[in-house]
Amino acid sequence: MRHRLVPLAILISAGCQLSPRGDAVSVVARPSGEPNRHYPGNRPPLQASPLIKLPTGAVRPEGWLRRQLQLQNEGFHGHLTEISRFLRKEDNAWLSARGEGDHGWEEVPYWLKGFADCAYLLDDPAHVQEAKVWIEGALGSQRPDGYFGPAHAKSTVSSTQGAYDLWPNMVMLACLQSYHELHGDRRVLDLMRRYFQWELAVPDAQFLPPYWQHQRGGDNLWSVYWLYNRTGERWLLDLADKIHRNTADWTGGVPDWHNVNMAQAFGGPAFHWMQSSDARELAAADRNWRTFRQRYGQVPGGMFGGDENCRAGFTDPRQAIETCGMVEMMASCEHLLLVTGDAAWGDRCEDVAFNSLPAALTADFKALRYLTAPNQPRSDRTSKAPGVENGGPMFAMDPHQHRCCQHNFGHGWPYLVEHLWMATPGQGLAAALYGPCRVRARVGDGVDAEIVETTRYPFRDRIEFAVRVPRAVSFPLFLRVPAWCQAPSLEVGGSKLPVAVAAGGWLLLERRWPVGETTVVLTLPMHVGVRRWPENQGSVSVDRGPLTYSLRIGEHYVADGGTERWPAWSIEPTTAWNYGLWQPDPATIEVVERPWPADEMPFTLAGSPVELRARGKRIARWQLDPTGLVGKLAPSPVRADVEVEPLTLVPMGAARLRICSFPVVEDGANARPWPLPPDAWSWQIEASHCYRYDTLEALRDGEVPGDTSEPRFPRFTWWDHRGTAETVQYTFPEPRRASAVDVWWFDDQPRGGCAVPADWRVAYLDGDTWKPVAANGPYGTGKDGAQTVEFAPVTTGGLRLEVQLQDGKSAGLWEWRVR
C-alpha cells in the first residue's frame, strides 16, 4: 500500500519559503490556526476543526467531473422513480405524515441523498422539485414525541432486533443536512433537535440494537455533531456519548466483516475522539483501515475483497466489493479528512473514486453491477458463487437489480464534489481533493472569493487555480500534496515559488491577494511505479500518480434482460486477458498521452486520455473457472515458454473488464510453471432440480464448511422437493477411472427443511445406461464430515448420485469429490 498516515502534529518543513514578493510557502501536516469565523466548525469542547465542510452548493463541478454528474442525472439513478418499486409514491411510508405504508426502510433515503445533491449541484429544476417532494415528506412526518419517518412500532427488517430501527433515519438525516446547507430551512434544525431529544430519552437497553443501526451508529453521531456545531446545545454531547457507547465497538477492533459496514463504520471512533480526546479512538480509524487492507486488500483500487463479507482465505484479486462499499468508503475518508486534516485520507478517497467506482457502472450510467473486482475479465449474469460469496447475477450490469447499490451509489460523485474544497482555520480555503470545479466562499475579513480550478487531474499533473477577489484580502490557501508525489511545484502569478520536497501533507500559501484574478499553478509530477503485493502471491500492479492501470481487454456488450429503455448487459472479453507482466520495471514502461475525449468522459477504453505500454507473456493455463470467475493467481514469478508481447494498459477506472493485479513472468531459477486448472472444472454438472438460490458449482468448489449448517456457505440443494427421488451427476469430457466418492451432506435440522437422505447410491455411465457401482461398504448418511464410498474401479464417462429424500424433507450437498 502506498498511502501513509502523516502524524497530525508534525511540521514537515523547517519553516516558510519566501518568494521575492514576500509570498510565504511552507509544508505542514494539517491546517491549523484560529477558528474559522465564517463557517460552523467544531464548537468547544470538541477538538478544533482542521477542515470544515463548505455548504452544499458552494462547490460546483466543471469539465469531466460535471460530466459524471450529468450522466448520473440522465442515467437510471436520475430516473429511478420509474424503475424502483421502493420509490413509488402511492402508499409510501416516507411520504406519510403517520409513517404508515410500504417501503419504509433504507431505499428512499439511500437514493435521495445522491439524487438530491446531484440535482442541487447541476441546478436541475425538475429534479430539485422531485427531491423536495421527499424532503417535505420527511419534514412532515415528525410525530408529537419527536420521532420522524416510517412508523417505529415494529422493526422494518427481520435483521433488526427491538422496537426501533433507526438506521433508515440516519440516512435521511444526511439528506436533510444537505437541504439545510443549501436553503437554510430552520425546520431541519427543529426536526433534528426534537428527534435527538427522543433518542436521548430511549433507554440504553433499547437503543441501537443489532444489526445495521448497531454497526452504523457513527452516522447518527456525525449528525449530532453537525447540529451541535450550529446550535451549541450541550445536551447533544450527552446524546453523542450515548450513541458511541451503544454502537458496535470499532475502537477495540473490527466487530463485523460485512463489507459495507466496514467501509461505513470504521471511522466512527475518530468522530467521538473530537469529544473524548481519547487517543485510542483517533488511532482506531487508521488501524481499522489498515487491517482491512492488510488482511483482505492486498490489491489496487483502494478497497478490499468483501463479496458480501470478508472470508478467511478469500483474498485473491478476483474477490470483489459492493458498489455500496466503494461510495461509503469515499464518504468515510471525506469525513476523516475533515476530522483529522490528515492528507492521507484524501489520497485514500481518490484511490477509490478514480480507480474503483467508475468501472462499477456502464459508461453511460444506465446500469451498474453489484460487485466489481480488480481482476474481472468477464462480467455476466452467471452466479459466481462460491468463488464470491453472493450467489446470483452479481456481475451483471443491470439497472433493475442490486437493490442497495442500485439506490445508494448516487452519493459517490456529488459528495466528492462537495468535499473538493473546505474552509480552514484562519479564514482560509483548502483544495482537499482535486478535480475541475469552481468554489465560492467567504475568506479573510469577510470577502466573498471565487476560485476556478481548471485541470484534467487525475490524468494530467497540472492544476490551475484562478483566484478572484473583489478587493484585496489576506487568507491562507492550503493545497494537498498526495503521498505518491515526491516533488510538487508551485507558481503564483507566473513566478515559481521554492517548495520544500514533500510527499504527503499540505502546501500552505500565505499571501495578500490583490483585487482581481491571480493564477496559481500546482504541478504534481506523476511517475510510473510498480507496486508488489507479497501477501497476494507476489503479484504486481502498475501505478502512475493516483491512477492504477489495467490490461486493456476488448469489451463486447450483450443485452441480457432489462427493458428496451433500461436494458441490462453482460460484458464478454474479445481479446486475451491471461497475461503476466514480463520482468516489470518502471523504466521500461512507456507513458502515452492521448487526445482528451470530446465527450468529457475519460473513463472508457476509447476515451482514456493516457495509456501505458508494457511487455508481457500469455499464461495459457490461467483460465476462467466454470462459473466464469477468473482463476486464482499462482505464486510469482511464473515461467511461460512463449514470446514476449507488447501490452497496452489503461486506467483501471476505464476498464469494466480488467486485470489489475498481474502475475510476474520471469525465466529465473525461481520461476515455476502455472499449475494446471483443477480437472473438475471441465466436468459438466446436471441435477434433477436445483434451488434457485443455490448453485451446482458448490459441488466442486473445493470448499467445505466446518459447521454443516453454516447459512452463508455455498451449497447445492434439491429444495423444495421433499420425500422424492432425486439425482445429481458429473459427465466427464473423456472417460476416466474412478474408485471412490466423498460427499458432504447439507443438513439444517432441526429448524430447516433439509436433512441427510433416507438412502443413496452411486451409479456410473456404461454407454448410454446408468448402472450401480459395486460398493465395498455402506452408503453413509452422517451429518458431519465426508461420507466415503469405495467401489470396484470403473472407467466411465460419468458418475451419478441417486438419492432418496426422507419423507417430508429435502436434502443437499456441500461438496462431491471423485477419486
Secondary structure, DSSP 8 states (H G I E B T S, - for coil): -------TT---SSS-EE-TT--EEEEESS--SS--SSS----TTS---SSEE--TTSEEE-HHHHHHHHHHHHSTGGGGGGT-GGG--TTBGGG-TT--SB--SSHHHHHHHHHHHHHHHHT-HHHHHHHHHHHHHHHTT--TTS--SS--SS-SSTT--SS---HHHHHHHHHHHHHHHHH--HHHHHHHHHHHHHHHHS-GGGSS-TTHHHHTHHHHHHHHHHHHHHH--THHHHHHHHHHHHS---SSS----BHHHHHHHTTHHHHHHHHH--HHHHHHHHHHHHHHHHHH--SSSS---BSSB--TT--STT--EEHHHHHHHHHHHHHHHHHH--THHHHHHHHHHHHTGGGGB-TTSS-B-SEE-SEES-B-SS--TTTSS--SSTTSB-TT--HHHHHHGGGHHHHHHHTSEEEEGGGEEEE-S-SSEEEEEEETTTEEEEEEEEE-TTTSSEEEEEEEESS-EEEEEEEE--TT-S--EEEETTEEE-----SSSEEEEEEEE-SEEEEEEEE----EEEEEETTTTTEEEEEETTEEEEE---EEEEEEEE-SSSEEEEEEESS---EEEES--GGG-EEEE----TTS--SSTTT-SEEEEEEEEE-TT--B-TTS-B-----SSEE--S--EEEEEEEGGG-SSEE-SB-EE--STT-EE-----GGGG-EEEES---TTS-GGGGGSS---SSTT-TTS--EE-TT--S-EEEEEEEEEEEEEEEEEEEEEE--TTTSSB---SEEEEEEEETTEEEE--BSS-----SSS-EEEEEEEEEEEEEEEEEE--TT-B-EEEEEEE-
